[in-house]
Amino acid sequence: MNKMLAALVPAVLLAAAAQAQSYENSDARAKEIIGHVLKNTTGYDHYAVDMQMQLILENGKSFQRQIRQYVVEQPDDFERTVGVFKTPADVKGSKILMYAHADRPDDQWLFLPALNRPKRIANENKSGAFFGSEIAFEDLGNAKLKKMEHHLVREETYKGRNYYVLKSTPASKYTSYSFIEIYIDKATYLDGEVRYFDKKEKLYKVDVPQYRQFKKNTIWLPVRQDMKNVQNGRTTVTTWTNYDFTYQIDPSYLAPEKFMKME
């Protein structure tokens, strides 16, 4: 028996080493895939865009939100965004300022006309709903991809497309997700579906984004996002129209003390 154990030990060690190498290669490949995704969706410099959110309740009743969004890339970081709510009346004049960072938690400020002053959104509150939608503050922007831990768990053919499937863990300890499955299209290196799992590892939300190429087909930007909460039956449909790459916001409006003056 001792001889048999002695013979098995090297084989077990080799198998463990091979598995460790496989995990390491998987993580490196996942990082490479995310790098392609970010390369495909950045390089726009700046733009303004009309954003519409349709909040659909489980009974089919829906509400609209109209937002004008201004986005500016940051050469030494990621991007800064101002969103100005245009309709309906109960949210008109509300504004959000976001500093998306490449290597640390994003900064977000909210201005509500009723309060008449900006309020910084604390990290522990970013799991909250964005203006009653199924989108959380922590879901906003692509910079979050750079701060997640990604693992390539499988390759899968789904709805006629070939995907890399990543299991991604948010960096924030305040996140409402245990992990996220991201389906990256092998042909385009864009996310075709994103599945969010709650702290009990049950499917929570499913996000189906759609993209279009802009700036002479050099970058991809979103034109639609369907975020369905499978636990409460509600869906938020977001669309982006009228991209304007000539508009450049006055940089002073990207400051926390002044963004509320943006119209």
C-alpha positions in Angstrom: 0.0 0.0 0.0 2.8 2.4 0.8 4.4 1.8 -2.5 1.1 2.5 -4.2 0.7 5.7 -2.3 4.2 6.7 -3.1 3.5 6.2 -6.8 0.2 8.2 -6.6 1.7 11.2 -5.0 3.6 12.5 -8.0 0.5 12.0 -10.2 -1.7 13.9 -7.8 0.9 16.8 -7.6 1.2 16.9 -11.3 -2.6 17.1 -11.7 -2.9 19.8 -9.1 -0.1 21.8 -10.9 -1.8 21.4 -14.2 -5.1 22.6 -12.7 -3.4 25.6 -11.2 -1.8 26.4 -14.5 -5.2 26.0 -16.2 -6.8 28.5 -13.8 -3.9 30.9 -14.3 -4.3 30.7 -18.1 -8.0 31.1 -17.8 -7.6 34.3 -15.7 -5.0 35.7 -18.2 -7.4 35.0 -21.1 -10.3 36.6 -19.3 -8.2 39.7 -18.7 -7.3 39.8 -22.4 -10.9 39.4 -23.4 -12.0 42.3 -21.2 -9.2 44.3 -22.7 -10.7 43.8 -26.2 -14.2 44.8 -24.9 -12.8 48.1 -23.4 -10.8 48.8 -26.6 -14.0 48.4 -28.7 -16.0 50.7 -26.6 -13.6 53.6 -25.9 -11.8 56.2 -28.0 -14.8 58.5 -28.6 -13.2 61.5 -26.8 -16.5 63.2 -26.0 -20.2 63.2 -27.0 -23.7 64.2 -26.0 -26.6 61.8 -26.4 -30.4 61.6 -25.7 -31.2 58.8 -23.3 -34.7 57.4 -22.6 -35.6 55.0 -19.9 -38.8 53.0 -19.9 -39.6 51.5 -16.5 -42.0 48.6 -17.0 -43.8 47.2 -13.9 -44.7 43.6 -13.5 -48.4 44.5 -14.3 -47.3 46.0 -17.7 -47.7 49.6 -16.6 -44.8 51.8 -17.7 -43.2 55.1 -16.9 -40.7 57.2 -19.0 -37.6 59.1 -18.1 -35.9 61.4 -20.6 -32.2 62.3 -19.9 -29.6 64.3 -21.8 -26.2 62.8 -21.2 -22.7 64.3 -21.7 -19.7 62.1 -21.6 -16.0 63.0 -21.7 -13.1 60.6 -21.7 -10.2 61.3 -19.3 -6.7 60.7 -20.7 -5.3 59.8 -17.3 -8.3 58.0 -15.9 -11.5 56.7 -17.6 -14.5 59.0 -18.2 -16.7 61.7 -16.6 -20.4 62.0 -17.2 -23.2 64.4 -16.5 -26.8 63.4 -16.8 -29.7 65.9 -16.9 -33.3 64.7 -16.4 -35.7 66.4 -18.8 -39.0 64.6 -18.0 -41.2 63.7 -16.3 -42.0 66.6 -14.0 -41.3 64.7 -10.8 -37.6 64.2 -11.7 -37.1 67.1 -14.1 -34.0 69.1 -13.2 -32.4 66.2 -11.3 -28.8 65.7 -12.3 -26.0 63.1 -11.8 -22.3 63.5 -12.1 -20.1 60.5 -12.4 -16.4 60.1 -12.3 -15.6 56.6 -13.6 -12.2 55.5 -12.4 -9.9 52.8 -13.9 -8.5 51.6 -10.6 -10.6 52.7 -7.7 -14.3 53.1 -6.8 -16.2 55.5 -9.0 -17.3 58.9 -7.6 -21.0 59.8 -8.0 -22.9 62.9 -7.0 -26.7 63.5 -7.2 -28.5 66.8 -7.4 -32.2 66.9 -6.6 -34.1 70.2 -7.0 -36.0 69.7 -3.8 -32.8 69.6 -1.8 -31.2 72.3 -3.9 -27.7 71.0 -3.2 -25.5 68.1 -4.5 -25.2 65.0 -2.5 -22.3 62.5 -2.8 -23.5 58.9 -3.2 -21.6 56.8 -0.7 -20.2 53.5 -1.8 -22.5 51.5 0.5 -25.5 53.1 -1.3 -24.5 52.3 -4.9 -26.5 49.1 -4.9 -29.6 51.2 -4.7 -32.0 51.7 -7.7 -31.2 54.4 -10.2 -34.3 56.6 -10.1 -36.7 53.7 -9.6 -35.3 51.6 -12.4 -33.9 48.0 -12.3 -30.5 49.5 -12.9 -28.4 50.1 -9.8 -25.9 53.0 -9.4 -23.2 50.4 -9.3 -24.2 49.1 -12.8 -23.6 52.5 -14.5 -20.7 52.7 -17.0 -18.0 50.3 -18.4 -15.2 51.3 -15.9 -16.6 48.6 -13.5 -15.2 46.0 -15.9 -11.7 47.1 -15.1 -12.2 46.7 -11.4 -13.8 43.2 -11.4 -12.0 39.9 -11.0 -12.7 37.9 -14.1 -12.4 34.1 -14.8 -13.1 32.4 -18.2 -15.3 29.5 -17.1 -16.5 28.2 -20.5 -17.2 28.8 -24.2 -20.8 28.4 -25.3 -23.0 28.7 -28.3 -26.1 30.6 -27.3 -28.9 31.9 -29.5 -26.8 31.1 -32.6 -23.8 33.1 -31.4 -20.5 31.8 -30.0 -19.5 33.3 -26.7 -16.8 33.4 -24.0 -18.5 33.2 -20.7 -16.8 35.0 -17.8 -17.6 34.7 -14.2 -16.8 38.2 -12.8 -16.7 39.3 -9.2 -17.3 43.0 -8.3 -14.5 44.7 -6.3 -16.8 46.6 -3.9 -17.6 44.9 -0.6 -21.0 46.8 -0.8 -22.1 45.2 -4.0 -25.5 43.5 -4.1 -24.1 40.7 -6.4 -22.2 37.5 -5.5 -21.0 37.3 -9.1 -21.9 38.2 -12.6 -21.8 36.1 -15.8 -20.8 38.0 -18.8 -21.3 36.5 -22.3 -18.7 38.0 -24.6 -19.4 37.5 -28.4 -16.3 35.9 -30.0 -16.9 37.8 -33.3 -17.3 41.3 -31.9 -15.9 41.2 -28.4 -19.0 42.9 -27.0 -21.2 41.7 -24.2 -24.3 40.0 -25.6 -25.9 39.2 -22.3 -25.0 39.8 -18.7 -26.5 37.8 -15.8 -26.4 39.2 -12.2 -26.6 36.8 -9.3 -27.7 38.0 -5.8 -25.9 37.3 -2.5 -27.6 33.9 -2.3 -26.2 33.1 -5.8 -29.7 33.1 -7.3 -30.3 34.7 -10.7 -31.3 38.3 -10.0 -31.2 40.3 -13.2 -30.5 39.7 -16.9 -29.1 42.5 -19.1 -29.3 42.3 -22.9 -27.4 45.2 -24.5 -27.3 46.2 -28.2 -24.5 48.2 -29.8 -23.9 50.2 -33.0 -20.6 51.3 -34.6 -19.8 55.0 -34.7 -17.0 57.3 -35.9 -16.3 55.5 -39.1 -16.8 52.1 -37.5 -14.0 52.6 -35.0 -16.0 52.3 -31.8 -19.1 50.6 -30.5 -21.6 52.4 -28.2 -24.9 51.3 -26.7 -28.2 52.0 -28.5 -30.4 49.8 -26.3 -30.3 47.9 -23.0 -33.0 45.6 -21.6 -32.5 45.0 -17.9 -35.0 42.5 -16.6 -35.3 41.7 -12.9 -36.3 38.1 -12.9 -37.2 38.1 -9.2 -39.8 40.9 -9.3 -40.8 40.7 -13.0 -39.9 44.4 -13.7 -37.9 45.5 -16.7 -36.0 48.8 -17.6 -35.5 49.5 -21.3 -32.9 52.1 -22.0 -32.3 53.6 -25.5 -29.6 56.0 -26.7 -30.3 58.2 -29.7 -28.8 61.3 -31.5 -25.2 60.8 -30.6 -23.4 64.1 -31.2 -19.6 63.7 -31.2 -19.1 67.4 -32.0 -20.5 68.6 -28.7 -18.0 69.2 -26.0 -19.2 70.1 -22.5 -17.6 73.1 -20.7 -15.1 71.3 -18.4 -16.2 73.5 -15.5 -19.6 71.7 -15.5 -17.7 68.4 -14.6 -17.0 69.7 -11.1 -19.1 68.6 -8.1 -19.8 72.2 -7.1 -21.1 73.2 -10.6 -22.6 70.2 -12.5 -26.1 71.2 -11.1 -26.0 74.3 -13.3 -25.9 72.2 -16.5 -29.0 72.3 -18.6 
